[in-house]
C-alpha cells in the first residue's frame, strides 16, 4: 500500500500558464512544419525534426507542472508494479494459445450448426407451413 501523502489536486495560475505555453510551443512547431513545407527549400526530415523538437520542449515545460508531476509519479509507480508481474513462460503461452484456438474452433462449429438448424427450421419448415 502506498503511504505517500496525497498532493492537492488543484491547479494554480503558474501551472495553467505553463500548460498554455507548452501548447503554444507545440502548435508553433506544427505551424512551422506546414509553413516551411510550402516553401520547398527545407527538407521534410528537417521540418519533422523541428516538430519533434517542439514536442520535446513542450513536454519538458509540461513536466514541471502539478499535472506533470502526477504523470511522472504514475509512470514510476506503474514501472514498479510491472516488476512484480509474473509473466508466463513460453511453454505456458503456447499451451494457452492452443487451448484458446481449440475453443474458438469448437464454438465456431457449434454456432455454425445452430445456424444451419435454425435456417432449415425457419426456411424449410415454417415458411412452407405459411405458403
C-alpha positions as CSV (number, residue, x, y, z in Angstrom):
1,X,0.0,0.0,0.0
2,X,1.3,3.4,-0.9
3,X,1.7,5.6,2.3
4,X,2.6,8.8,0.5
5,X,0.7,11.9,1.5
6,X,-1.7,12.8,-1.3
7,X,-1.0,16.1,-3.0
8,X,-3.7,18.7,-3.5
9,X,-5.3,18.3,-6.9
10,X,-6.0,22.0,-7.6
11,X,-4.0,23.7,-10.4
12,X,-2.6,27.2,-9.8
13,X,-2.2,30.0,-12.3
14,X,1.5,29.2,-12.9
15,X,0.7,25.6,-13.9
16,X,-2.1,26.8,-16.3
17,X,0.4,29.3,-17.8
18,X,3.0,26.6,-18.3
19,X,0.5,24.2,-19.9
20,X,-0.7,27.0,-22.2
21,X,3.0,27.8,-23.1
22,X,3.6,24.1,-23.8
23,X,0.5,24.0,-26.1
24,X,1.7,27.1,-27.9
25,X,5.2,25.7,-28.4
26,X,3.7,22.5,-29.9
27,X,1.3,24.5,-32.1
28,X,4.2,26.7,-33.3
29,X,6.2,23.6,-34.2
30,X,3.3,22.2,-36.2
31,X,2.6,25.5,-37.8
32,X,6.3,25.8,-38.8
33,X,6.2,22.4,-40.4
34,X,3.3,23.4,-42.6
35,X,4.6,26.9,-43.3
36,X,8.1,25.7,-44.4
37,X,6.5,22.8,-46.3
38,X,5.1,25.3,-48.8
39,X,8.5,26.9,-49.4
40,X,10.2,23.7,-50.6
41,X,13.7,24.9,-49.6
42,X,13.7,22.9,-46.3
43,X,13.6,19.2,-46.5
44,X,10.9,17.2,-44.9
45,X,13.3,15.5,-42.5
46,X,14.4,18.9,-41.1
47,X,10.8,20.0,-40.7
48,X,10.0,16.8,-38.9
49,X,13.0,17.3,-36.7
50,X,11.6,20.7,-35.8
51,X,8.2,19.2,-34.8
52,X,9.9,16.6,-32.7
53,X,12.0,19.3,-31.0
54,X,8.8,21.3,-30.3
55,X,7.2,18.2,-28.9
56,X,10.1,17.5,-26.6
57,X,10.3,21.2,-25.4
58,X,6.5,21.3,-24.8
59,X,6.7,18.0,-22.8
60,X,9.6,19.4,-20.8
61,X,7.6,22.5,-20.0
62,X,4.5,20.5,-19.1
63,X,6.6,18.1,-16.9
64,X,7.2,20.9,-14.4
65,X,3.5,21.4,-13.6
66,X,1.5,19.6,-10.9
67,X,-0.1,17.5,-13.6
68,X,3.3,16.6,-15.0
69,X,4.5,15.6,-11.5
70,X,1.4,13.4,-11.1
71,X,2.0,11.8,-14.5
72,X,5.7,11.1,-13.6
73,X,4.6,9.6,-10.3
74,X,2.1,7.4,-12.1
75,X,4.7,6.2,-14.6
76,X,7.2,5.5,-11.8
77,X,4.6,3.5,-9.8
78,X,3.5,1.7,-12.9
79,X,7.1,0.6,-13.6
80,X,7.4,-0.5,-10.0
81,X,4.3,-2.6,-10.3
82,X,5.4,-4.1,-13.6
83,X,8.4,-5.5,-11.8
84,X,6.1,-7.5,-9.6
85,X,4.2,-9.2,-12.5
86,X,4.9,-12.9,-13.1
87,X,5.0,-13.4,-16.8
88,X,4.1,-16.8,-18.2
89,X,6.8,-19.0,-19.7
90,X,7.0,-19.6,-23.4
91,X,5.6,-23.1,-22.9
92,X,2.6,-21.9,-20.9
93,X,1.9,-19.2,-23.5
94,X,1.9,-21.7,-26.4
95,X,-0.3,-24.2,-24.5
96,X,-2.8,-21.5,-23.5
97,X,-2.9,-20.2,-27.1
98,X,-3.5,-23.7,-28.3
99,X,-6.4,-24.1,-25.9
100,X,-7.9,-20.8,-27.0
101,X,-7.7,-21.7,-30.7
102,X,-9.3,-25.1,-30.0
103,X,-12.2,-23.4,-28.0
104,X,-12.7,-20.9,-30.8
105,X,-12.9,-23.7,-33.4
106,X,-15.3,-25.7,-31.4
107,X,-17.6,-22.7,-30.7
108,X,-17.5,-21.7,-34.4
109,X,-18.6,-25.2,-35.4
110,X,-21.3,-25.2,-32.7
111,X,-22.6,-21.8,-33.8
112,X,-22.5,-22.9,-37.4
113,X,-24.5,-26.0,-36.6
114,X,-27.1,-23.9,-34.6
115,X,-27.3,-21.5,-37.6
116,X,-27.8,-24.4,-40.0
117,X,-30.6,-25.9,-37.8
118,X,-32.3,-22.5,-37.4
119,X,-32.1,-21.9,-41.1
120,X,-33.6,-25.2,-42.0
121,X,-36.4,-24.9,-39.4
122,X,-37.3,-21.3,-40.5
123,X,-36.8,-21.6,-44.2
124,X,-37.8,-25.2,-44.9
125,X,-40.5,-25.8,-42.2
126,X,-42.1,-22.6,-41.0
127,X,-42.2,-20.8,-44.4
128,X,-43.7,-23.9,-46.1
129,X,-46.5,-24.0,-43.5
130,X,-47.4,-20.4,-44.3
131,X,-47.4,-21.0,-48.1
